[in-house]
Amino acid sequence: MLINVFSLHRTGSTWWAHYMKNQHRGGVLYNEIFNQLHYFRRNEDRTHTHFKEYANGLCWRAPDESCTEIVFNYRELTDKDNDTRFYRWISYFRQLKHPVIIHTHLTPLQDEKYLTELSKIGDKNYYVYRENSIEQISSFSIMNHTGEYGIFAEDKSKESSKFEYTIVDENFTRWMCKEILRADKLVDDKIINSERISYESMPFYKTVEGMPLKQNVSAFSRLCSEDQELIKRIYTEEKNGM
């Protein structure tokens, strides 16, 4: 059994991927193995700070010789490098006997052919999305500002506090709007036999064994009025093709 979970950010897809793992005995989750770009910044004390930037490109990980660990590659890879690593993973997945759950963000996966290739080997292909795009953009803006993902956070107060000052970056928000508006067509065109699962329909607020109980907090309501207006304006502009 191989299950693909495709998504954009802040849709509940990480929760859904873990939920699928829990629903399939012996399941193994491969979380965002195809689309995290990793940078290193050299510090004055000769150490390196590791951080991620979703808005610009990607790098690949590959299975190691025993196919039990994931090896990082921290350099820019060519298209040939990417193809080689990708098809090594496909070959690896086809050999596995236990249930496999692959969580893949559509952004920043640059080559859309990989979406089709992944969906071809999937017994189930879920596309996880959010019906309320304004809430999605607000949630991503807060995460971009705080660095807190929140899904498994122990301190739930961080998920409900109000920002009295502006935190939303206009360029980042415009990029996110474009990705949301592009995603539906991408899924229809490139992913075979996809089943759509909305954030709003997930059993977040029910007791699910082994899963955190997520708070029903509006990200949009946490923003100051200036940021709320900015997000609404940018989303409307992008939706209208401006």
Solvent accessible surface area in square Angstrom, and as a share of the most:
residue,aa,sasa,rsa
1,M,110,0.49
2,L,14,0.07
3,I,1,0.01
4,N,0,0.00
5,V,0,0.00
6,F,0,0.00
7,S,0,0.00
8,L,5,0.03
9,H,9,0.04
10,R,54,0.20
11,T,2,0.01
12,G,14,0.13
13,S,3,0.02
14,T,37,0.21
15,W,2,0.01
16,W,23,0.08
17,A,0,0.00
18,H,55,0.25
19,Y,37,0.14
20,M,13,0.06
21,K,75,0.32
22,N,67,0.34
23,Q,98,0.44
24,H,48,0.21
25,R,233,0.85
26,G,53,0.51
27,G,9,0.09
28,V,56,0.32
29,L,30,0.15
30,Y,21,0.08
31,N,54,0.28
32,E,11,0.05
33,I,1,0.01
34,F,1,0.00
35,N,0,0.00
36,Q,19,0.08
37,L,12,0.06
38,H,13,0.06
39,Y,80,0.30
40,F,90,0.37
41,R,132,0.48
42,R,139,0.51
43,N,49,0.25
44,E,182,0.81
45,D,98,0.51
46,R,178,0.65
47,T,69,0.40
48,H,95,0.42
49,T,47,0.27
50,H,88,0.39
51,F,81,0.34
52,K,83,0.35
53,E,59,0.27
54,Y,21,0.08
55,A,33,0.25
56,N,84,0.43
57,G,26,0.25
58,L,25,0.13
59,C,4,0.02
60,W,2,0.01
61,R,29,0.10
62,A,7,0.06
63,P,5,0.03
64,D,37,0.19
65,E,183,0.82
66,S,73,0.47
67,C,42,0.25
68,T,106,0.61
69,E,112,0.50
70,I,59,0.30
71,V,78,0.45
72,F,81,0.34
73,N,25,0.13
74,Y,103,0.39
75,R,130,0.48
76,E,141,0.63
77,L,23,0.11
78,T,82,0.48
79,D,117,0.61
80,K,161,0.68
81,D,36,0.19
82,N,17,0.09
83,D,43,0.22
84,T,71,0.41
85,R,44,0.16
86,F,0,0.00
87,Y,92,0.35
88,R,102,0.37
89,W,2,0.01
90,I,8,0.04
91,S,54,0.35
92,Y,25,0.09
93,F,8,0.03
94,R,166,0.60
95,Q,123,0.55
96,L,42,0.21
97,K,190,0.80
98,H,62,0.28
99,P,27,0.17
100,V,2,0.01
101,I,0,0.00
102,I,0,0.00
103,H,0,0.00
104,T,0,0.00
105,H,10,0.04
106,L,2,0.01
107,T,6,0.03
108,P,6,0.04
109,L,4,0.02
110,Q,112,0.50
111,D,58,0.30
112,E,56,0.25
113,K,85,0.36
114,Y,7,0.03
115,L,1,0.01
116,T,32,0.18
117,E,47,0.21
118,L,0,0.00
119,S,3,0.02
120,K,121,0.51
121,I,26,0.13
122,G,18,0.17
123,D,91,0.47
124,K,76,0.32
125,N,7,0.03
126,Y,21,0.08
127,Y,5,0.02
128,V,0,0.00
129,Y,58,0.22
130,R,26,0.10
131,E,110,0.50
132,N,68,0.35
133,S,18,0.11
134,I,36,0.18
135,E,25,0.11
136,Q,4,0.02
137,I,1,0.01
138,S,0,0.00
139,S,12,0.08
140,F,2,0.01
141,S,4,0.02
142,I,12,0.06
143,M,19,0.09
144,N,73,0.37
145,H,85,0.38
146,T,54,0.32
147,G,56,0.54
148,E,72,0.32
149,Y,99,0.38
150,G,11,0.11
151,I,26,0.13
152,F,98,0.41
153,A,27,0.21
154,E,176,0.79
155,D,68,0.35
156,K,50,0.21
157,S,70,0.45
158,K,103,0.44
159,E,25,0.11
160,S,56,0.36
161,S,59,0.38
162,K,102,0.43
163,F,19,0.08
164,E,136,0.61
165,Y,124,0.47
166,T,74,0.43
167,I,22,0.11
168,V,15,0.09
169,D,71,0.37
170,E,73,0.33
171,N,122,0.63
172,F,33,0.14
173,T,0,0.00
174,R,59,0.21
175,W,49,0.17
176,M,2,0.01
177,C,0,0.00
178,K,104,0.44
179,E,23,0.10
180,I,21,0.10
181,L,66,0.33
182,R,86,0.32
183,A,1,0.01
184,D,72,0.37
185,K,139,0.59
186,L,11,0.05
187,V,0,0.00
188,D,100,0.52
189,D,83,0.43
190,K,69,0.29
191,I,10,0.05
192,I,69,0.35
193,N,131,0.67
194,S,40,0.26
195,E,74,0.33
196,R,92,0.34
197,I,24,0.12
198,S,7,0.05
199,Y,29,0.11
200,E,82,0.37
201,S,79,0.51
202,M,9,0.04
203,P,27,0.17
204,F,1,0.00
205,Y,103,0.39
206,K,142,0.60
207,T,134,0.78
208,V,26,0.15
209,E,161,0.72
210,G,66,0.64
211,M,24,0.11
212,P,33,0.21
213,L,109,0.54
214,K,32,0.14
215,Q,71,0.32
216,N,125,0.64
217,V,54,0.31
218,S,43,0.28
219,A,10,0.08
220,F,44,0.18
221,S,57,0.37
222,R,21,0.08
223,L,0,0.00
224,C,18,0.11
225,S,81,0.53
226,E,117,0.52
227,D,1,0.00
228,Q,34,0.15
229,E,102,0.46
230,L,32,0.16
231,I,0,0.00
232,K,85,0.36
233,R,109,0.40
234,I,0,0.00
235,Y,32,0.12
236,T,70,0.41
237,E,30,0.14
238,E,18,0.08
239,K,129,0.55
240,N,105,0.54
241,G,67,0.64
242,M,153,0.68
